[in-house]
Amino acid sequence: MSIQRDEALETVRQLWQEHFHLDSLPDDANFFELGGRSRELVMVAFAIEERFSVELSLRELINALTPTAMTDLVLGKVGAA
């Protein structure tokens, strides 16, 4: 799977916006500061895993709490596949 960073970031941002019911979202928004909880992080991660065909561990997710960081995590996984 080949994906551009801008495209991946837009996809991650859209998934977060859908989850939080937001019209816009800054790339540096923090998941927990937006009101997210651990269980919701797993739900968003599941949607991202399905969309990008990657597996994300809880440890990785805890270290990727912004759309930018989560995008970088996903791209690292896609590139490693």
Biopython code that builds the backbone (N, CA, C, O; Angstrom):
import numpy as np
from Bio.PDB.StructureBuilder import StructureBuilder

atoms = [
    (1, "MET", "N", (0.842, -1.181, 0.000)),
    (1, "MET", "CA", (0.000, 0.000, 0.000)),
    (1, "MET", "C", (0.887, 1.243, 0.000)),
    (1, "MET", "O", (1.746, 1.401, 0.868)),
    (2, "SER", "N", (0.679, 2.103, -0.954)),
    (2, "SER", "CA", (1.420, 3.351, -1.034)),
    (2, "SER", "C", (0.461, 4.498, -0.752)),
    (2, "SER", "O", (-0.593, 4.612, -1.377)),
    (3, "ILE", "N", (0.840, 5.342, 0.195)),
    (3, "ILE", "CA", (-0.050, 6.446, 0.569)),
    (3, "ILE", "C", (0.805, 7.677, 0.870)),
    (3, "ILE", "O", (1.872, 7.580, 1.477)),
    (4, "GLN", "N", (0.324, 8.805, 0.441)),
    (4, "GLN", "CA", (1.000, 10.077, 0.687)),
    (4, "GLN", "C", (0.676, 10.560, 2.100)),
    (4, "GLN", "O", (-0.399, 10.279, 2.631)),
    (5, "ARG", "N", (1.615, 11.287, 2.701)),
    (5, "ARG", "CA", (1.422, 11.759, 4.073)),
    (5, "ARG", "C", (0.189, 12.660, 4.198)),
    (5, "ARG", "O", (-0.598, 12.504, 5.132)),
    (6, "ASP", "N", (0.018, 13.597, 3.266)),
    (6, "ASP", "CA", (-1.134, 14.508, 3.337)),
    (6, "ASP", "C", (-2.449, 13.738, 3.283)),
    (6, "ASP", "O", (-3.393, 14.057, 4.006)),
    (7, "GLU", "N", (-2.505, 12.741, 2.437)),
    (7, "GLU", "CA", (-3.712, 11.919, 2.309)),
    (7, "GLU", "C", (-3.964, 11.136, 3.601)),
    (7, "GLU", "O", (-5.098, 11.046, 4.070)),
    (8, "ALA", "N", (-2.909, 10.581, 4.161)),
    (8, "ALA", "CA", (-3.047, 9.822, 5.408)),
    (8, "ALA", "C", (-3.488, 10.728, 6.551)),
    (8, "ALA", "O", (-4.364, 10.361, 7.334)),
    (9, "LEU", "N", (-2.882, 11.912, 6.649)),
    (9, "LEU", "CA", (-3.253, 12.849, 7.705)),
    (9, "LEU", "C", (-4.707, 13.273, 7.567)),
    (9, "LEU", "O", (-5.420, 13.363, 8.566)),
    (10, "GLU", "N", (-5.150, 13.530, 6.368)),
    (10, "GLU", "CA", (-6.548, 13.909, 6.147)),
    (10, "GLU", "C", (-7.485, 12.787, 6.579)),
    (10, "GLU", "O", (-8.532, 13.050, 7.171)),
    (11, "THR", "N", (-7.128, 11.556, 6.293)),
    (11, "THR", "CA", (-7.957, 10.414, 6.680)),
    (11, "THR", "C", (-8.021, 10.276, 8.195)),
    (11, "THR", "O", (-9.098, 10.088, 8.762)),
    (12, "VAL", "N", (-6.868, 10.370, 8.848)),
    (12, "VAL", "CA", (-6.834, 10.284, 10.313)),
    (12, "VAL", "C", (-7.638, 11.424, 10.920)),
    (12, "VAL", "O", (-8.421, 11.213, 11.846)),
    (13, "ARG", "N", (-7.446, 12.622, 10.404)),
    (13, "ARG", "CA", (-8.190, 13.789, 10.905)),
    (13, "ARG", "C", (-9.701, 13.580, 10.751)),
    (13, "ARG", "O", (-10.466, 13.880, 11.668)),
    (14, "GLN", "N", (-10.122, 13.073, 9.609)),
    (14, "GLN", "CA", (-11.554, 12.828, 9.375)),
    (14, "GLN", "C", (-12.117, 11.805, 10.354)),
    (14, "GLN", "O", (-13.230, 11.971, 10.854)),
    (15, "LEU", "N", (-11.358, 10.749, 10.630)),
    (15, "LEU", "CA", (-11.821, 9.752, 11.589)),
    (15, "LEU", "C", (-11.976, 10.350, 12.983)),
    (15, "LEU", "O", (-12.939, 10.052, 13.689)),
    (16, "TRP", "N", (-11.030, 11.188, 13.373)),
    (16, "TRP", "CA", (-11.138, 11.861, 14.668)),
    (16, "TRP", "C", (-12.339, 12.808, 14.674)),
    (16, "TRP", "O", (-13.101, 12.836, 15.641)),
    (17, "GLN", "N", (-12.511, 13.578, 13.607)),
    (17, "GLN", "CA", (-13.634, 14.518, 13.526)),
    (17, "GLN", "C", (-14.964, 13.780, 13.620)),
    (17, "GLN", "O", (-15.879, 14.246, 14.298)),
    (18, "GLU", "N", (-15.081, 12.655, 12.960)),
    (18, "GLU", "CA", (-16.303, 11.854, 13.043)),
    (18, "GLU", "C", (-16.533, 11.390, 14.477)),
    (18, "GLU", "O", (-17.653, 11.448, 14.984)),
    (19, "HIS", "N", (-15.476, 10.933, 15.119)),
    (19, "HIS", "CA", (-15.613, 10.425, 16.482)),
    (19, "HIS", "C", (-16.033, 11.524, 17.463)),
    (19, "HIS", "O", (-16.902, 11.312, 18.309)),
    (20, "PHE", "N", (-15.413, 12.688, 17.343)),
    (20, "PHE", "CA", (-15.692, 13.784, 18.266)),
    (20, "PHE", "C", (-16.798, 14.723, 17.775)),
    (20, "PHE", "O", (-17.124, 15.701, 18.447)),
    (21, "HIS", "N", (-17.369, 14.432, 16.619)),
    (21, "HIS", "CA", (-18.431, 15.267, 16.030)),
    (21, "HIS", "C", (-17.966, 16.719, 15.881)),
    (21, "HIS", "O", (-18.635, 17.655, 16.319)),
    (22, "LEU", "N", (-16.803, 16.874, 15.251)),
    (22, "LEU", "CA", (-16.220, 18.202, 15.034)),
    (22, "LEU", "C", (-16.190, 18.527, 13.547)),
    (22, "LEU", "O", (-16.037, 17.641, 12.707)),
    (23, "ASP", "N", (-16.341, 19.824, 13.234)),
    (23, "ASP", "CA", (-16.250, 20.264, 11.841)),
    (23, "ASP", "C", (-14.803, 20.429, 11.395)),
    (23, "ASP", "O", (-14.489, 20.263, 10.216)),
    (24, "SER", "N", (-13.932, 20.752, 12.328)),
    (24, "SER", "CA", (-12.511, 20.915, 12.007)),
    (24, "SER", "C", (-11.697, 20.434, 13.194)),
    (24, "SER", "O", (-12.206, 20.262, 14.302)),
    (25, "LEU", "N", (-10.414, 20.221, 12.927)),
    (25, "LEU", "CA", (-9.550, 19.684, 13.967)),
    (25, "LEU", "C", (-8.107, 20.060, 13.643)),
    (25, "LEU", "O", (-7.627, 19.761, 12.550)),
    (26, "PRO", "N", (-7.404, 20.712, 14.578)),
    (26, "PRO", "CA", (-6.000, 21.023, 14.316)),
    (26, "PRO", "C", (-5.154, 19.742, 14.346)),
    (26, "PRO", "O", (-5.486, 18.781, 15.039)),
    (27, "ASP", "N", (-4.079, 19.751, 13.597)),
    (27, "ASP", "CA", (-3.223, 18.572, 13.508)),
    (27, "ASP", "C", (-2.541, 18.225, 14.825)),
    (27, "ASP", "O", (-2.104, 17.091, 15.017)),
    (28, "ASP", "N", (-2.446, 19.194, 15.734)),
    (28, "ASP", "CA", (-1.787, 18.955, 17.016)),
    (28, "ASP", "C", (-2.771, 18.778, 18.177)),
    (28, "ASP", "O", (-2.379, 18.855, 19.342)),
    (29, "ALA", "N", (-4.048, 18.540, 17.857)),
    (29, "ALA", "CA", (-5.054, 18.326, 18.902)),
    (29, "ALA", "C", (-4.718, 17.050, 19.676)),
    (29, "ALA", "O", (-4.347, 16.039, 19.079)),
    (30, "ASN", "N", (-4.847, 17.096, 20.994)),
    (30, "ASN", "CA", (-4.568, 15.942, 21.838)),
    (30, "ASN", "C", (-5.861, 15.177, 22.097)),
    (30, "ASN", "O", (-6.871, 15.757, 22.495)),
    (31, "PHE", "N", (-5.815, 13.882, 21.868)),
    (31, "PHE", "CA", (-7.001, 13.038, 21.992)),
    (31, "PHE", "C", (-7.681, 13.198, 23.354)),
    (31, "PHE", "O", (-8.896, 13.384, 23.424)),
    (32, "PHE", "N", (-6.914, 13.129, 24.416)),
    (32, "PHE", "CA", (-7.506, 13.205, 25.753)),
    (32, "PHE", "C", (-7.967, 14.614, 26.094)),
    (32, "PHE", "O", (-8.957, 14.781, 26.806)),
    (33, "GLU", "N", (-7.275, 15.623, 25.603)),
    (33, "GLU", "CA", (-7.708, 17.005, 25.841)),
    (33, "GLU", "C", (-9.011, 17.319, 25.112)),
    (33, "GLU", "O", (-9.747, 18.219, 25.517)),
    (34, "LEU", "N", (-9.298, 16.582, 24.041)),
    (34, "LEU", "CA", (-10.576, 16.747, 23.341)),
    (34, "LEU", "C", (-11.723, 16.058, 24.074)),
    (34, "LEU", "O", (-12.883, 16.193, 23.685)),
    (35, "GLY", "N", (-11.399, 15.321, 25.135)),
    (35, "GLY", "CA", (-12.423, 14.628, 25.906)),
    (35, "GLY", "C", (-12.457, 13.135, 25.671)),
    (35, "GLY", "O", (-13.327, 12.435, 26.189)),
    (36, "GLY", "N", (-11.501, 12.642, 24.884)),
    (36, "GLY", "CA", (-11.445, 11.212, 24.609)),
    (36, "GLY", "C", (-11.004, 10.419, 25.823)),
    (36, "GLY", "O", (-10.311, 10.927, 26.704)),
    (37, "ARG", "N", (-11.418, 9.164, 25.850)),
    (37, "ARG", "CA", (-11.026, 8.244, 26.917)),
    (37, "ARG", "C", (-10.316, 7.045, 26.296)),
    (37, "ARG", "O", (-10.334, 6.866, 25.078)),
    (38, "SER", "N", (-9.704, 6.241, 27.124)),
    (38, "SER", "CA", (-8.920, 5.103, 26.640)),
    (38, "SER", "C", (-9.732, 4.178, 25.745)),
    (38, "SER", "O", (-9.252, 3.762, 24.690)),
    (39, "ARG", "N", (-10.938, 3.856, 26.145)),
    (39, "ARG", "CA", (-11.764, 2.956, 25.338)),
    (39, "ARG", "C", (-12.077, 3.582, 23.982)),
    (39, "ARG", "O", (-12.107, 2.887, 22.966)),
    (40, "GLU", "N", (-12.308, 4.880, 23.964)),
    (40, "GLU", "CA", (-12.571, 5.569, 22.699)),
    (40, "GLU", "C", (-11.326, 5.594, 21.813)),
    (40, "GLU", "O", (-11.429, 5.518, 20.589)),
    (41, "LEU", "N", (-10.152, 5.701, 22.434)),
    (41, "LEU", "CA", (-8.908, 5.660, 21.669)),
    (41, "LEU", "C", (-8.797, 4.326, 20.935)),
    (41, "LEU", "O", (-8.377, 4.280, 19.779)),
    (42, "VAL", "N", (-9.168, 3.263, 21.599)),
    (42, "VAL", "CA", (-9.138, 1.944, 20.973)),
    (42, "VAL", "C", (-10.146, 1.884, 19.821)),
    (42, "VAL", "O", (-9.862, 1.283, 18.784)),
    (43, "MET", "N", (-11.296, 2.489, 19.990)),
    (43, "MET", "CA", (-12.309, 2.493, 18.922)),
    (43, "MET", "C", (-11.810, 3.259, 17.696)),
    (43, "MET", "O", (-11.973, 2.799, 16.565)),
    (44, "VAL", "N", (-11.211, 4.414, 17.919)),
    (44, "VAL", "CA", (-10.661, 5.195, 16.813)),
    (44, "VAL", "C", (-9.516, 4.422, 16.163)),
    (44, "VAL", "O", (-9.393, 4.392, 14.938)),
    (45, "ALA", "N", (-8.691, 3.808, 16.979)),
    (45, "ALA", "CA", (-7.574, 3.026, 16.453)),
    (45, "ALA", "C", (-8.077, 1.873, 15.591)),
    (45, "ALA", "O", (-7.486, 1.574, 14.553)),
    (46, "PHE", "N", (-9.150, 1.231, 16.006)),
    (46, "PHE", "CA", (-9.712, 0.141, 15.218)),
    (46, "PHE", "C", (-10.140, 0.648, 13.840)),
    (46, "PHE", "O", (-9.895, -0.013, 12.831)),
    (47, "ALA", "N", (-10.767, 1.802, 13.797)),
    (47, "ALA", "CA", (-11.178, 2.381, 12.512)),
    (47, "ALA", "C", (-9.951, 2.686, 11.646)),
    (47, "ALA", "O", (-9.974, 2.472, 10.434)),
    (48, "ILE", "N", (-8.896, 3.180, 12.263)),
    (48, "ILE", "CA", (-7.668, 3.481, 11.529)),
    (48, "ILE", "C", (-7.013, 2.188, 11.041)),
    (48, "ILE", "O", (-6.530, 2.120, 9.911)),
    (49, "GLU", "N", (-6.999, 1.177, 11.888)),
    (49, "GLU", "CA", (-6.440, -0.114, 11.484)),
    (49, "GLU", "C", (-7.171, -0.676, 10.269)),
    (49, "GLU", "O", (-6.551, -1.176, 9.330)),
    (50, "GLU", "N", (-8.490, -0.586, 10.303)),
    (50, "GLU", "CA", (-9.280, -1.075, 9.166)),
    (50, "GLU", "C", (-9.003, -0.266, 7.904)),
    (50, "GLU", "O", (-8.851, -0.835, 6.823)),
    (51, "ARG", "N", (-8.939, 1.033, 8.033)),
    (51, "ARG", "CA", (-8.756, 1.903, 6.879)),
    (51, "ARG", "C", (-7.390, 1.710, 6.223)),
    (51, "ARG", "O", (-7.274, 1.735, 4.998)),
    (52, "PHE", "N", (-6.344, 1.516, 7.056)),
    (52, "PHE", "CA", (-4.989, 1.434, 6.534)),
    (52, "PHE", "C", (-4.403, 0.017, 6.516)),
    (52, "PHE", "O", (-3.275, -0.184, 6.066)),
    (53, "SER", "N", (-5.164, -0.956, 7.002)),
    (53, "SER", "CA", (-4.692, -2.355, 7.071)),
    (53, "SER", "C", (-3.384, -2.478, 7.856)),
    (53, "SER", "O", (-2.408, -3.064, 7.388)),
    (54, "VAL", "N", (-3.395, -1.909, 9.061)),
    (54, "VAL", "CA", (-2.242, -1.990, 9.963)),
    (54, "VAL", "C", (-2.725, -2.447, 11.331)),
    (54, "VAL", "O", (-3.922, -2.429, 11.616)),
    (55, "GLU", "N", (-1.777, -2.859, 12.177)),
    (55, "GLU", "CA", (-2.084, -3.196, 13.565)),
    (55, "GLU", "C", (-1.366, -2.201, 14.467)),
    (55, "GLU", "O", (-0.177, -1.936, 14.292)),
    (56, "LEU", "N", (-2.100, -1.654, 15.434)),
    (56, "LEU", "CA", (-1.544, -0.671, 16.359)),
    (56, "LEU", "C", (-1.672, -1.203, 17.777)),
    (56, "LEU", "O", (-2.740, -1.658, 18.187)),
    (57, "SER", "N", (-0.578, -1.142, 18.520)),
    (57, "SER", "CA", (-0.626, -1.587, 19.914)),
    (57, "SER", "C", (-1.073, -0.437, 20.815)),
    (57, "SER", "O", (-0.976, 0.732, 20.441)),
    (58, "LEU", "N", (-1.556, -0.780, 21.989)),
    (58, "LEU", "CA", (-1.975, 0.244, 22.945)),
    (58, "LEU", "C", (-0.795, 1.142, 23.316)),
    (58, "LEU", "O", (-0.954, 2.355, 23.456)),
    (59, "ARG", "N", (0.366, 0.556, 23.473)),
    (59, "ARG", "CA", (1.558, 1.346, 23.799)),
    (59, "ARG", "C", (1.846, 2.370, 22.706)),
    (59, "ARG", "O", (2.169, 3.522, 22.997)),
    (60, "GLU", "N", (1.729, 1.948, 21.450)),
    (60, "GLU", "CA", (1.963, 2.873, 20.334)),
    (60, "GLU", "C", (0.925, 3.986, 20.338)),
    (60, "GLU", "O", (1.252, 5.148, 20.096)),
    (61, "LEU", "N", (-0.307, 3.635, 20.608)),
    (61, "LEU", "CA", (-1.389, 4.628, 20.612)),
    (61, "LEU", "C", (-1.185, 5.679, 21.693)),
    (61, "LEU", "O", (-1.411, 6.866, 21.458)),
    (62, "ILE", "N", (-0.763, 5.255, 22.862)),
    (62, "ILE", "CA", (-0.555, 6.181, 23.976)),
    (62, "ILE", "C", (0.541, 7.196, 23.635)),
    (62, "ILE", "O", (0.561, 8.303, 24.172)),
    (63, "ASN", "N", (1.438, 6.810, 22.748)),
    (63, "ASN", "CA", (2.520, 7.711, 22.331)),
    (63, "ASN", "C", (2.192, 8.467, 21.053)),
    (63, "ASN", "O", (3.044, 9.171, 20.511)),
    (64, "ALA", "N", (0.964, 8.327, 20.570)),
    (64, "ALA", "CA", (0.549, 8.983, 19.316)),
    (64, "ALA", "C", (-0.819, 9.619, 19.517)),
    (64, "ALA", "O", (-1.797, 9.192, 18.904)),
    (65, "LEU", "N", (-0.894, 10.619, 20.357)),
    (65, "LEU", "CA", (-2.180, 11.179, 20.768)),
    (65, "LEU", "C", (-2.639, 12.392, 19.972)),
    (65, "LEU", "O", (-3.611, 13.046, 20.349)),
    (66, "THR", "N", (-1.952, 12.699, 18.877)),
    (66, "THR", "CA", (-2.394, 13.782, 17.996)),
    (66, "THR", "C", (-2.589, 13.197, 16.600)),
    (66, "THR", "O", (-2.021, 12.151, 16.287)),
    (67, "PRO", "N", (-3.380, 13.851, 15.764)),
    (67, "PRO", "CA", (-3.525, 13.354, 14.397)),
    (67, "PRO", "C", (-2.179, 13.228, 13.674)),
    (67, "PRO", "O", (-1.960, 12.273, 12.927)),
    (68, "THR", "N", (-1.283, 14.191, 13.897)),
    (68, "THR", "CA", (0.026, 14.141, 13.251)),
    (68, "THR", "C", (0.819, 12.921, 13.718)),
    (68, "THR", "O", (1.366, 12.185, 12.897)),
    (69, "ALA", "N", (0.882, 12.706, 15.022)),
    (69, "ALA", "CA", (1.630, 11.571, 15.567)),
    (69, "ALA", "C", (1.012, 10.243, 15.131)),
    (69, "ALA", "O", (1.735, 9.298, 14.815)),
    (70, "MET", "N", (-0.308, 10.165, 15.112)),
    (70, "MET", "CA", (-0.960, 8.931, 14.702)),
    (70, "MET", "C", (-0.722, 8.662, 13.217)),
    (70, "MET", "O", (-0.556, 7.513, 12.810)),
    (71, "THR", "N", (-0.707, 9.711, 12.420)),
    (71, "THR", "CA", (-0.407, 9.561, 10.995)),
    (71, "THR", "C", (1.009, 9.036, 10.805)),
    (71, "THR", "O", (1.229, 8.128, 10.003)),
    (72, "ASP", "N", (1.968, 9.594, 11.533)),
    (72, "ASP", "CA", (3.343, 9.130, 11.430)),
    (72, "ASP", "C", (3.458, 7.666, 11.837)),
    (72, "ASP", "O", (4.193, 6.899, 11.216)),
    (73, "LEU", "N", (2.732, 7.285, 12.875)),
    (73, "LEU", "CA", (2.714, 5.891, 13.316)),
    (73, "LEU", "C", (2.185, 4.978, 12.210)),
    (73, "LEU", "O", (2.780, 3.945, 11.905)),
    (74, "VAL", "N", (1.064, 5.373, 11.617)),
    (74, "VAL", "CA", (0.459, 4.582, 10.545)),
    (74, "VAL", "C", (1.402, 4.472, 9.364)),
    (74, "VAL", "O", (1.594, 3.383, 8.822)),
    (75, "LEU", "N", (1.993, 5.583, 8.959)),
    (75, "LEU", "CA", (2.899, 5.557, 7.805)),
    (75, "LEU", "C", (4.121, 4.687, 8.084)),
    (75, "LEU", "O", (4.633, 4.025, 7.182)),
    (76, "GLY", "N", (4.581, 4.689, 9.318)),
    (76, "GLY", "CA", (5.685, 3.800, 9.682)),
    (76, "GLY", "C", (5.301, 2.335, 9.536)),
    (76, "GLY", "O", (6.104, 1.503, 9.113)),
    (77, "LYS", "N", (4.067, 2.040, 9.890)),
    (77, "LYS", "CA", (3.572, 0.658, 9.761)),
    (77, "LYS", "C", (3.361, 0.286, 8.319)),
    (77, "LYS", "O", (3.710, -0.820, 7.907)),
    (78, "VAL", "N", (2.795, 1.186, 7.540)),
    (78, "VAL", "CA", (2.537, 0.908, 6.124)),
    (78, "VAL", "C", (3.859, 0.713, 5.395)),
    (78, "VAL", "O", (3.987, -0.169, 4.545)),
    (79, "GLY", "N", (4.840, 1.542, 5.733)),
    (79, "GLY", "CA", (6.149, 1.434, 5.099)),
    (79, "GLY", "C", (6.883, 0.166, 5.484)),
    (79, "GLY", "O", (7.698, -0.344, 4.715)),
    (80, "ALA", "N", (6.592, -0.353, 6.691)),
    (80, "ALA", "CA", (7.253, -1.566, 7.160)),
    (80, "ALA", "C", (6.600, -2.823, 6.612)),
    (80, "ALA", "O", (7.189, -3.903, 6.665)),
    (81, "ALA", "N", (5.386, -2.690, 6.085)),
    (81, "ALA", "CA", (4.648, -3.875, 5.618)),
    (81, "ALA", "C", (5.203, -4.401, 4.322)),
    (81, "ALA", "O", (4.700, -5.392, 3.792)),
]
sb = StructureBuilder()
sb.init_structure("model")
sb.init_model(0)
sb.init_chain("A")
sb.init_seg("    ")
for serial, (resi, resn, name, xyz) in enumerate(atoms, 1):
    if name == "N":
        sb.init_residue(resn, " ", resi, " ")
    sb.init_atom(name, np.array(xyz, "f"), 0.0, 1.0, " ", f" {name:<3s}", serial, name[0])
structure = sb.get_structure()
